[in-house]
Amino acid sequence: MMAAIPPHPEPAPFWAPWHHTTTRTTIQHVAGWTLRIDTDVFSGQPKCRLYRNNIEYQRQALVFRFPRDVDTSTAIYRIDGGAPNWAQSDMVELVSLGFALHYDDLTNSSGGYLRIPLRKIRLAHRIRVEVSTLHPPTTFDIGGVDQAVATARGLGCT
């Protein structure tokens, strides 16, 4: 008579260092803006994102997002109802802040993004953008962005 073969033991759960949580996320709402901070658990380095609706703060500029098929390269904007500003006039400063001049799309090199250096819109409340005569102007509420950026910097975001 043959001895019964014991059942094969269940394999131990697979463990690997990349299977555990590597970031700790905190979300704060500051002056109408959302600040998301993902902190690397090991290094303590934060990765921050400051945004409101279709606006995001990146590299000392506000990035306004339109539908991808909207060409913003000839856009005009007004800060709190002031004089018109041509988006193209900001290109040199935006390049110095690390932005690319265009996206790899031959039909719309702007990718639907309009960027405005933050130094131009400090303490402003509204930006009104006209991307072309075919589209009605769009108004963006940016109030509180200075307070939100200051809070982000105070929490270690650069």
C-alpha positions in Angstrom: 0.0 0.0 0.0 1.3 3.4 -1.0 1.5 6.2 1.5 -0.7 9.2 0.6 1.1 12.1 -0.9 0.7 15.1 1.3 -0.9 18.0 -0.6 1.5 20.6 -2.1 1.8 23.5 0.3 0.5 26.8 -0.9 3.3 29.0 -2.1 4.2 31.9 0.1 2.8 35.2 -1.2 5.2 36.8 -3.6 6.9 39.8 -1.9 9.0 42.3 -3.7 10.1 45.8 -2.6 8.1 47.4 -5.3 4.8 45.9 -4.1 4.5 48.2 -1.1 3.3 51.8 -1.1 6.2 54.1 -2.1 4.3 57.4 -1.7 2.2 59.1 0.9 -0.4 61.5 -0.6 -1.9 64.5 1.0 -4.4 66.8 -0.6 -5.1 70.4 0.6 -7.5 73.0 -0.7 -6.0 76.5 -0.6 -7.9 79.6 -1.7 -9.9 77.6 -4.3 -6.9 75.6 -5.6 -6.1 72.0 -5.0 -2.6 71.1 -3.8 -1.7 67.4 -4.1 1.6 66.3 -2.6 2.9 62.8 -3.2 5.9 62.3 -0.9 8.3 59.4 -1.5 8.3 57.4 1.6 12.0 56.4 1.3 13.6 59.7 0.2 11.1 62.1 1.7 11.1 64.0 -1.6 7.7 65.6 -2.5 6.1 65.7 -6.0 3.6 68.4 -6.1 0.7 69.4 -8.3 -1.3 72.7 -7.9 -4.4 73.0 -10.0 -7.9 74.3 -10.4 -10.3 73.0 -13.1 -8.5 73.5 -16.4 -5.6 75.4 -15.0 -2.3 74.0 -13.5 0.7 75.7 -12.0 3.9 74.5 -13.6 7.5 75.9 -13.6 6.5 79.4 -12.5 3.7 79.7 -15.0 0.0 78.9 -15.2 -1.0 76.5 -17.9 -4.5 76.8 -19.3 -5.9 73.7 -21.0 -8.3 74.0 -23.9 -9.6 71.1 -26.1 -6.7 69.5 -27.9 -7.9 70.6 -31.3 -8.0 74.3 -30.3 -4.9 76.2 -31.5 -3.8 78.7 -28.9 -0.7 79.9 -30.7 -2.4 83.1 -31.7 -4.3 83.6 -28.5 -4.9 87.0 -26.9 -5.5 87.4 -23.1 -6.5 90.1 -20.8 -5.6 90.2 -17.1 -8.5 91.5 -15.0 -9.9 93.4 -18.0 -6.6 95.2 -18.8 -4.9 95.7 -22.1 -4.6 92.7 -24.5 -1.5 90.6 -24.3 -0.4 88.4 -27.2 0.5 84.8 -26.1 3.4 84.7 -28.5 5.0 87.6 -26.7 5.6 85.2 -23.7 7.5 82.6 -25.7 11.0 83.6 -24.9 10.3 83.7 -21.1 8.4 80.4 -21.3 11.4 78.7 -23.0 13.7 80.1 -20.2 11.3 78.5 -17.7 11.7 75.1 -19.4 8.7 74.8 -21.6 8.8 73.4 -25.2 7.8 75.8 -28.0 5.5 73.3 -29.6 4.0 69.8 -29.5 4.7 67.2 -32.2 1.4 67.8 -34.0 1.6 69.4 -37.4 -2.0 70.5 -37.4 -1.9 72.2 -34.0 1.5 72.8 -32.5 0.0 74.3 -29.3 -1.7 71.1 -28.2 -4.5 73.2 -26.8 -2.3 74.7 -24.0 -1.8 78.3 -23.2 0.9 79.3 -20.8 1.3 82.6 -19.0 4.3 83.4 -16.7 3.1 83.8 -13.1 5.1 87.0 -12.7 2.7 88.7 -15.2 -0.5 87.7 -13.3 0.4 88.1 -9.7 -2.5 89.3 -7.6 -4.9 89.0 -10.6 -8.3 87.4 -10.3 -9.4 86.7 -13.8 -7.8 85.9 -17.2 -10.0 86.3 -20.2 -8.6 84.4 -23.3 -9.6 84.6 -26.9 -8.0 81.8 -28.9 -9.5 82.9 -32.2 -12.4 84.9 -33.7 -14.1 81.5 -34.2 -14.4 80.8 -30.5 -16.0 83.1 -27.8 -13.6 84.3 -25.1 -13.1 82.1 -22.1 -12.8 83.5 -18.6 -10.7 81.7 -16.0 -10.8 82.5 -12.3 -7.2 82.5 -10.9 -7.9 84.3 -7.6 -5.8 83.0 -4.7 -3.0 81.5 -6.9 -0.3 83.5 -5.0 -1.6 82.2 -1.7 -1.7 78.6 -3.0 1.8 78.9 -4.5 3.1 80.3 -1.2 1.5 77.5 0.8 3.0 74.9 -1.6 6.5 76.3 -1.2 6.0 76.4 2.6 5.3 72.6 2.4 8.5 71.9 0.5 7.2 72.1 -3.1 9.6 73.8 -5.4 
